[in-house]
Amino acid sequence: MGETVRVRGHLPDENPGFVGRRTELRRIATALADHRLVTVTGAGGVGKTRLALRAAHHVAARFPDGAWWADLTPLDGERLLVPLVADAVDLADHTPGMATTALHRRLAGDRLLLVLDSCDHLAGPCARLVTELLAAAPGLTVLVTARRALGVPGEHVLALDPLPAAGPDALELLRRAAGRHLPADGTGGEICVRLEGIPLALELAAAQIRLQGAEAVRDQLGTRLDPVHGEASGGRFALLAHPEPVWPQRHRTLRAAIGWSHELAEPPERLLWARLSVFRGPFDLASASAVCAGGPLTAATLPAALDGLVRASVVRPADRAGRHRMLDTLREYGALWLERLGETATVADRHAHHFRAYARGAGLLDGGGDGPYRDLDVHHTDLRTALDRLLRTDPDAALDLAGSVAFSWSCRGRLREARDGLEQALLLSGARGRARTRALWALGVALVLQGDLGAAQEISERCAREARYTEYAEAEAADGPHRPGELTLDAAALAGLVALTTGRAKAAAVVVGHVLDAVPDDSAARLRCHLVRVFALTGLGRLDEAGTRARALRERCEERGEHGIRTALSYHAALTCLLAGDPGAAAGHARAMLEGSRRLGARLGVALGLDVLATALAAAGDGASAADVSGTGEAYWRATGRPRRGLPGLRALREKYTGTARAALGDPAYEEIFLRALTGTPQEGLARALRTGPGS
């Protein structure tokens, strides 16, 4: 594929092994020009995802607002369908209303392509969502991959067949995957014909060619695909005689090819294949060992079994971070074997408790760097799967898991998932103590960020009561004096946050000041209380005291390697410099906040930082840069589903200096720059903001 013009949106990188499909690509491109909903159908393993991705890259430049990719494979039920699609189109929904409302607003005025990949297990919910979105967004075009059509009015269906078995493309795919030359009129051609040109079957055969040689593979396939000796005779392949939609009878060749790979695997490899099917996202050796060990899979044998599955192309080779993946079709096959072994529930429970332990040990509440947050994103699907499992089987453990990860989800814009998981866990679990206090605190933060302040106030009060109960009960159990600690600090920080957000700076200062004086605990919770006090003092106009405390807090954060609070302090420093009439220094602090928010993946933080930077640039007289940054900021605000917000003092300053910049630059010129930034690529706008104008 040649170079393409950079457009808005997000598409995964293409697989470099893509072969052929020129006619199909032209058909999809034409269909997307003529129809608003195009569904590519076909059997598992036929190449729907690769083709849709290649087509989306080819046509992306047609859509002014970009091409966006949503992989639905990880979902286990429809509850998180809308949040996943919202996340895919860069909507960090901060609104408390219906989940679809913000998504409708996000898409309503845009002309974009949305790709929904792997809709099979959610065909009904996907059909309803697509119908709603097409009605709400006249400029929306949707490309779907599924084994069957959605059945939506106006849907244009393109059935994808395997590669022509006797053609050059099937042989080229086999050659590339095997890494060796295979003549068309010999063994390679015979293998392609026997496997009917099915891409996944060819890749599995290529793995065996690397291990055994082409002639051995050809001979084995001749036996396995013979209806007398192969699948039709029952035996090991009898499991695959499974009804629609997973293993349709008309695709016996693919089923036989997967079963053949399974039969060639060593017994420990087959067992590991089945157990690995519980992972819905990437996994490393440590996670595989924690979840899949047992019986013949020991610390000594499991790594070798994993290597064997990689060599057989059942598991993808590790990426730079050491993480593997399994194709969904092969994962489904493993899940069938896991069920046959009677281990589905046992391994699912081990998976759930493994990720509960991971969440507890990740240090997500300790305020460290951005590494744990990035890892949290990598494992997000499995954490959600684990939480859903625990909500059904062990609500107390679910409460612990939700309380460990939900604050980080909120910081990264996954507010609906955070709120949903916390509310369910709090409802289902009757456990008292630290896990409940932590969950209430995290729920309160999510509600504040959503702007649901009445509910946040109620949860804040419940959090304070639970913190007092827990710390008193712990002191009594230890036969010692009751001393308020970390839980009381976080409850106070939440109460202070609610007070700040509702314009009660004095109340915020009082509540955190009281516990800071009474609790000597040295924890991240104490730092959060100090941060609330800094902003409360600023709101009260006590700028010198706020500045002194902010500098001391920054030093303490640097000693601890704390990152999130330092980012918030950069925002505070930018505000105070603006109030002090030093726009150059304000711009420097705003850029520090932007860089920190970008590293943390906090889009709300980016939106707030861009507003401060735009105000500083306007105050410094750089109207063009201010317009550019302000347009990028509006794009980020729209990605939260909410109008611009921030501290009241900043809003007044922004309105004042924006008016000055408009007057100096002229309304037409200002609007042109603003709109160009608003409709451009937000990431590129942020990059410009970090290097342009005063303080850079």
ZAMARGU-4260 file (C-alpha; in steps of 0.2 Angstrom, whole numbers, plus 5000, padded with zeros to 4 digits):
<rodrens>
0) 5000/5000/5000 | 5007/5017/4995 | 5008/5033/5006 | 4991/5040/5010 | 4986/5058/5016
5) 4985/5059/5035 | 4967/5060/5041 | 4958/5061/5057 | 4953/5044/5065 | 4961/5029/5071
10) 4964/5013/5061 | 4976/4999/5067 | 4992/4996/5057 | 4989/4984/5043 | 4996/4966/5043
15) 5011/4966/5031 | 5006/4949/5025 | 4991/4955/5015 | 4989/4946/4998 | 4978/4949/4984
20) 4959/4954/4986 | 4961/4967/4972 | 4943/4964/4966 | 4936/4963/4983 | 4944/4980/4988
25) 4937/4988/4973 | 4919/4981/4977 | 4920/4988/4995 | 4926/5005/4990 | 4912/5006/4977
30) 4899/5000/4990 | 4905/5013/5003 | 4903/5027/4990 | 4885/5021/4987 | 4879/5014/5003
35) 4879/5020/5022 | 4880/5002/5029 | 4891/4989/5021 | 4893/4972/5029 | 4907/4960/5024
40) 4901/4942/5028 | 4910/4926/5027 | 4916/4911/5037 | 4929/4913/5052 | 4946/4913/5045
45) 4942/4919/5028 | 4950/4936/5030 | 4936/4948/5034 | 4945/4958/5046 | 4961/4960/5036
50) 4951/4965/5020 | 4940/4978/5030 | 4956/4985/5037 | 4964/4987/5020 | 4948/4994/5013
55) 4947/5007/5027 | 4965/5013/5025 | 4961/5015/5006 | 4945/5025/5008 | 4949/5035/5024
60) 4954/5051/5014 | 4936/5052/5008 | 4929/5055/5025 | 4934/5072/5032 | 4931/5067/5050
65) 4941/5051/5048 | 4940/5032/5048 | 4938/5024/5065 | 4940/5006/5070 | 4930/4996/5084
70) 4935/4978/5088 | 4920/4970/5096 | 4929/4953/5099 | 4933/4956/5117 | 4915/4960/5122
75) 4906/4946/5132 | 4888/4953/5131 | 4881/4970/5125 | 4882/4980/5141 | 4899/4988/5136
80) 4895/4989/5117 | 4891/5008/5117 | 4906/5013/5129 | 4918/5003/5117 | 4911/5011/5101
85) 4912/5028/5110 | 4930/5025/5115 | 4934/5019/5097 | 4929/5036/5090 | 4939/5045/5104
90) 4924/5050/5114 | 4929/5050/5133 | 4911/5052/5138 | 4910/5063/5154 | 4891/5065/5154
95) 4879/5056/5166 | 4864/5053/5154 | 4860/5039/5143 | 4876/5031/5135 | 4870/5033/5117
100) 4865/5052/5119 | 4883/5058/5120 | 4888/5046/5106 | 4874/5053/5095 | 4880/5070/5098
105) 4898/5065/5094 | 4894/5058/5077 | 4879/5070/5072 | 4888/5083/5062 | 4903/5072/5056
110) 4906/5064/5040 | 4916/5048/5045 | 4918/5030/5043 | 4915/5018/5057 | 4921/5000/5056
115) 4913/4987/5068 | 4924/4972/5067 | 4918/4955/5073 | 4899/4958/5076 | 4894/4939/5076
120) 4891/4937/5095 | 4882/4954/5096 | 4872/4954/5080 | 4856/4960/5088 | 4863/4974/5099
125) 4874/4979/5084 | 4860/4980/5072 | 4850/4991/5085 | 4865/5002/5088 | 4869/5004/5069
130) 4851/5008/5065 | 4851/5022/5079 | 4868/5029/5074 | 4863/5030/5055 | 4847/5039/5060
135) 4856/5051/5072 | 4871/5055/5061 | 4867/5058/5042 | 4886/5059/5038 | 4890/5042/5045
140) 4895/5027/5035 | 4897/5010/5044 | 4908/4995/5038 | 4904/4979/5047 | 4912/4962/5047
145) 4902/4947/5053 | 4898/4929/5048 | 4880/4934/5044 | 4872/4950/5038 | 4864/4961/5052
150) 4848/4962/5044 | 4847/4981/5045 | 4836/4991/5032 | 4848/4998/5018 | 4862/4986/5022
155) 4873/4981/5007 | 4880/4964/5010 | 4897/4958/5002 | 4900/4939/5004 | 4919/4936/5005
160) 4924/4919/4998 | 4941/4911/5001 | 4956/4915/4989 | 4955/4905/4973 | 4962/4889/4978
165) 4972/4886/4961 | 4976/4905/4959 | 4992/4914/4962 | 4986/4923/4978 | 4983/4908/4989
170) 5000/4901/4984 | 5008/4918/4988 | 5000/4918/5005 | 5006/4901/5009 | 5024/4905/5003
175) 5025/4921/5013 | 5018/4912/5029 | 5030/4897/5026 | 5045/4908/5022 | 5050/4897/5008
180) 5047/4895/4989 | 5034/4882/4984 | 5031/4879/4966 | 5014/4882/4959 | 5013/4865/4949
185) 5019/4855/4964 | 5017/4852/4983 | 5012/4870/4987 | 4998/4871/4974 | 4991/4854/4980
190) 4991/4861/4998 | 4981/4877/4992 | 4968/4866/4983 | 4966/4854/4997 | 4963/4869/5009
195) 4952/4878/4997 | 4961/4894/4998 | 4955/4898/5016 | 4968/4910/5023 | 4968/4904/5041
200) 4969/4886/5035 | 4984/4891/5024 | 4993/4900/5038 | 4991/4884/5049 | 4998/4873/5035
205) 5012/4885/5033 | 5017/4883/5051 | 5018/4864/5049 | 5028/4866/5033 | 5041/4875/5043
210) 5041/4861/5055 | 5039/4846/5044 | 5041/4851/5026 | 5029/4853/5012 | 5028/4835/5007
215) 5023/4829/5024 | 5010/4842/5026 | 5002/4838/5009 | 5001/4820/5013 | 4994/4823/5030
220) 4981/4834/5023 | 4977/4821/5010 | 4972/4809/5024 | 4963/4822/5035 | 4952/4830/5022
225) 4947/4813/5015 | 4929/4810/5020 | 4933/4792/5023 | 4947/4794/5035 | 4945/4812/5041
230) 4932/4822/5049 | 4917/4812/5043 | 4923/4797/5052 | 4921/4806/5069 | 4935/4804/5081
235) 4945/4819/5086 | 4935/4830/5074 | 4918/4825/5080 | 4919/4840/5092 | 4919/4852/5077
240) 4902/4846/5071 | 4895/4861/5078 | 4880/4871/5072 | 4879/4889/5066 | 4886/4902/5069
245) 4903/4896/5075 | 4907/4881/5064 | 4895/4880/5049 | 4895/4864/5041 | 4899/4871/5024
250) 4916/4876/5030 | 4922/4858/5034 | 4939/4861/5027 | 4943/4875/5039 | 4936/4865/5054
255) 4947/4850/5048 | 4962/4861/5046 | 4961/4868/5064 | 4957/4851/5071 | 4972/4844/5061
260) 4983/4857/5069 | 4976/4853/5086 | 4979/4834/5083 | 4998/4838/5079 | 5000/4848/5095
265) 5008/4839/5109 | 4996/4835/5124 | 5002/4849/5135 | 5000/4861/5120 | 4982/4856/5117
270) 4979/4858/5135 | 4987/4875/5135 | 4977/4880/5119 | 4961/4876/5128 | 4965/4886/5144
275) 4972/4901/5135 | 4955/4903/5127 | 4950/4913/5143 | 4961/4927/5138 | 4951/4940/5128
280) 4966/4952/5126 | 4985/4950/5125 | 4994/4939/5138 | 5012/4936/5143 | 5021/4921/5150
285) 5018/4926/5168 | 5000/4928/5165 | 4998/4912/5155 | 5007/4903/5169 | 4997/4910/5183
290) 4980/4906/5174 | 4984/4890/5165 | 4996/4880/5175 | 4991/4864/5183 | 4992/4845/5179
295) 5005/4842/5165 | 5007/4861/5163 | 5021/4865/5176 | 5034/4879/5177 | 5045/4868/5167
300) 5033/4862/5154 | 5022/4877/5151 | 5034/4889/5142 | 5039/4875/5130 | 5020/4872/5127
305) 5018/4890/5123 | 5033/4890/5111 | 5025/4875/5102 | 5009/4885/5100 | 5018/4899/5093
310) 5028/4888/5081 | 5011/4881/5075 | 5004/4899/5072 | 4990/4895/5085 | 4997/4909/5096
315) 5005/4925/5088 | 5023/4928/5092 | 5027/4939/5107 | 5027/4958/5103 | 5041/4969/5110
320) 5033/4969/5127 | 5033/4950/5127 | 5014/4949/5125 | 5005/4936/5114 | 4988/4935/5106
325) 4977/4922/5099 | 4965/4924/5084 | 4947/4924/5089 | 4943/4909/5078 | 4956/4898/5086
330) 4951/4905/5103 | 4934/4899/5100 | 4940/4882/5096 | 4950/4881/5112 | 4935/4887/5122
335) 4925/4872/5115 | 4939/4860/5120 | 4940/4868/5137 | 4921/4865/5139 | 4923/4847/5134
340) 4937/4845/5147 | 4925/4852/5160 | 4937/4866/5165 | 4928/4881/5159 | 4922/4888/5176
345) 4938/4883/5185 | 4950/4892/5173 | 4938/4907/5171 | 4939/4909/5190 | 4958/4908/5190
350) 4958/4921/5176 | 4947/4932/5187 | 4957/4931/5203 | 4973/4933/5193 | 4968/4950/5186
355) 4961/4955/5203 | 4978/4952/5211 | 4986/4961/5196 | 4975/4976/5199 | 4978/4976/5218
360) 4997/4976/5215 | 4998/4988/5201 | 5000/5003/5212 | 4986/5013/5203 | 4981/5023/5218
365) 4999/5027/5224 | 5001/5041/5211 | 5016/5034/5202 | 5021/5037/5184 | 5011/5033/5168
370) 5017/5015/5166 | 5004/5007/5177 | 4991/5017/5167 | 4997/5010/5150 | 4997/4993/5157
375) 4980/4995/5163 | 4974/4999/5145 | 4983/4984/5138 | 4974/4973/5150 | 4958/4982/5150
380) 4948/4969/5141 | 4953/4955/5153 | 4950/4966/5168 | 4933/4969/5162 | 4930/4951/5159
385) 4937/4947/5176 | 4925/4960/5184 | 4910/4953/5175 | 4915/4935/5181 | 4917/4941/5199
390) 4901/4950/5199 | 4892/4934/5195 | 4902/4922/5206 | 4911/4932/5220 | 4904/4950/5223
395) 4916/4954/5237 | 4930/4951/5226 | 4922/4961/5212 | 4921/4975/5224 | 4939/4974/5228
400) 4944/4973/5209 | 4932/4988/5204 | 4939/4999/5219 | 4957/4995/5213 | 4955/5000/5195
405) 4940/5012/5193 | 4949/5028/5198 | 4962/5025/5184 | 4947/5021/5172 | 4940/5038/5177
410) 4956/5047/5175 | 4957/5040/5157 | 4940/5044/5152 | 4931/5027/5155 | 4919/5035/5167
415) 4904/5025/5162 | 4913/5008/5164 | 4920/5015/5181 | 4903/5020/5187 | 4894/5004/5180
420) 4906/4992/5188 | 4907/5001/5205 | 4888/5003/5207 | 4885/4985/5203 | 4899/4979/5215
425) 4892/4990/5229 | 4875/4984/5226 | 4879/4965/5225 | 4892/4965/5239 | 4888/4966/5257
430) 4906/4967/5263 | 4912/4982/5274 | 4929/4989/5276 | 4943/4995/5265 | 4937/4988/5249
435) 4920/4996/5251 | 4927/5013/5256 | 4939/5013/5242 | 4925/5009/5230 | 4914/5023/5237
440) 4928/5035/5235 | 4932/5030/5217 | 4913/5031/5213 | 4912/5048/5220 | 4927/5054/5209
445) 4918/5047/5194 | 4902/5056/5198 | 4911/5072/5200 | 4919/5070/5183 | 4902/5066/5175
450) 4895/5082/5183 | 4882/5072/5193 | 4885/5082/5209 | 4870/5078/5219 | 4874/5059/5218
455) 4893/5063/5221 | 4888/5072/5237 | 4878/5057/5244 | 4892/5045/5240 | 4905/5057/5248
460) 4895/5056/5264 | 4893/5037/5263 | 4912/5036/5260 | 4916/5046/5276 | 4905/5035/5286
465) 4912/5019/5279 | 4930/5026/5282 | 4926/5030/5300 | 4918/5013/5303 | 4932/5004/5295
470) 4946/5012/5304 | 4937/5011/5321 | 4934/4992/5318 | 4952/4989/5313 | 4958/4998/5329
475) 4946/4988/5340 | 4952/4972/5332 | 4970/4977/5335 | 4966/4982/5353 | 4973/4999/5350
480) 4967/5017/5350 | 4957/5023/5335 | 4968/5034/5324 | 4960/5041/5308 | 4971/5036/5293
485) 4972/5035/5274 | 4954/5031/5272 | 4949/5046/5281 | 4961/5057/5271 | 4953/5050/5255
490) 4936/5053/5261 | 4940/5071/5265 | 4948/5073/5248 | 4932/5068/5240 | 4922/5079/5251
495) 4934/5093/5247 | 4933/5090/5228 | 4914/5090/5228 | 4914/5106/5238 | 4926/5114/5225
500) 4916/5108/5211 | 4900/5116/5218 | 4909/5133/5221 | 4912/5131/5240 | 4930/5134/5242
505) 4929/5138/5260 | 4921/5122/5264 | 4934/5112/5254 | 4948/5121/5264 | 4940/5117/5281
510) 4936/5099/5278 | 4954/5094/5271 | 4963/5106/5283 | 4954/5097/5298 | 4960/5080/5293
515) 4977/5085/5288 | 4980/5093/5305 | 4973/5077/5313 | 4981/5063/5303 | 5000/5062/5301
520) 4998/5047/5288 | 5011/5049/5274 | 5002/5042/5259 | 4996/5047/5242 | 4979/5050/5250
525) 4987/5064/5260 | 4995/5072/5245 | 4977/5072/5237 | 4971/5082/5252 | 4985/5094/5250
530) 4980/5097/5232 | 4962/5100/5236 | 4968/5113/5249 | 4979/5122/5236 | 4965/5124/5225
535) 4953/5129/5239 | 4965/5143/5245 | 4967/5149/5227 | 4948/5150/5226 | 4948/5160/5242
540) 4960/5172/5234 | 4974/5167/5246 | 4986/5166/5232 | 5003/5168/5241 | 4998/5154/5254
545) 4992/5143/5240 | 5008/5146/5230 | 5019/5141/5245 | 5009/5126/5249 | 5009/5121/5230
550) 5028/5122/5229 | 5030/5111/5245 | 5018/5099/5238 | 5027/5098/5222 | 5044/5094/5231
555) 5035/5080/5240 | 5028/5073/5224 | 5045/5073/5216 | 5052/5064/5230 | 5039/5050/5229
560) 5039/5050/5210 | 5021/5055/5210 | 5015/5060/5193 | 4996/5064/5193 | 4996/5077/5207
565) 5011/5086/5199 | 5001/5087/5183 | 4987/5095/5192 | 5000/5107/5201 | 5006/5113/5184
570) 4988/5118/5180 | 4987/5127/5196 | 5004/5136/5193 | 4997/5141/5176 | 4982/5148/5183
575) 4991/5158/5197 | 5003/5165/5184 | 4989/5171/5173 | 4981/5179/5188 | 4998/5187/5192
580) 4999/5194/5174 | 5013/5183/5168 | 5006/5174/5153 | 5024/5168/5147 | 5026/5158/5163
585) 5008/5153/5163 | 5011/5145/5145 | 5026/5136/5151 | 5016/5128/5166 | 5001/5124/5154
590) 5012/5114/5143 | 5019/5104/5157 | 5001/5100/5162 | 4997/5095/5144 | 5012/5084/5143
595) 5008/5076/5159 | 4990/5073/5154 | 4995/5066/5137 | 5006/5054/5146 | 4992/5049/5158
600) 4979/5047/5144 | 4968/5060/5153 | 4958/5069/5139 | 4949/5080/5151 | 4966/5086/5158
605) 4971/5089/5140 | 4956/5099/5137 | 4958/5110/5153 | 4976/5112/5149 | 4973/5118/5131
610) 4961/5131/5138 | 4974/5138/5150 | 4987/5139/5136 | 4975/5147/5124 | 4971/5160/5137
615) 4990/5163/5141 | 4994/5165/5122 | 4980/5177/5120 | 4985/5187/5135 | 5003/5188/5127
620) 4996/5195/5111 | 4999/5179/5100 | 4981/5179/5093 | 4985/5166/5079 | 4992/5153/5091
625) 4978/5157/5104 | 4965/5153/5090 | 4974/5137/5085 | 4976/5131/5103 | 4958/5135/5107
630) 4951/5126/5091 | 4961/5110/5097 | 4954/5113/5114 | 4936/5113/5108 | 4939/5097/5099
635) 4945/5089/5115 | 4930/5096/5125 | 4919/5088/5112 | 4927/5072/5114 | 4921/5072/5132
640) 4903/5075/5127 | 4902/5091/5138 | 4904/5109/5135 | 4919/5119/5141 | 4921/5120/5159
645) 4935/5124/5172 | 4937/5135/5187 | 4926/5151/5187 | 4941/5162/5187 | 4949/5154/5172
650) 4932/5156/5162 | 4932/5175/5165 | 4950/5177/5160 | 4948/5166/5144 | 4933/5177/5139
655) 4942/5193/5142 | 4958/5188/5133 | 4950/5179/5119 | 4940/5195/5115 | 4956/5205/5115
660) 4964/5192/5103 | 4949/5192/5091 | 4949/5211/5090 | 4968/5211/5086 | 4967/5197/5074
665) 4950/5201/5066 | 4935/5189/5068 | 4937/5181/5051 | 4955/5177/5053 | 4952/5170/5071
670) 4938/5160/5065 | 4947/5152/5051 | 4962/5147/5062 | 4950/5141/5075 | 4940/5130/5063
675) 4955/5123/5055 | 4961/5117/5071 | 4944/5111/5077 | 4942/5100/5061 | 4960/5094/5060
680) 4969/5080/5069 | 4968/5083/5088 | 4984/5074/5091 | 4993/5085/5078 | 4985/5101/5086
685) 4991/5095/5103 | 5008/5093/5096 | 5008/5111/5089 | 5002/5118/5106 | 5016/5110/5115
690) 5029/5119/5104 | 5021/5135/5099 | 5021/5153/5106 | 5027/5160/5123 | 5035/5149/5135
695) 5040/5136/5122
</rodrens>
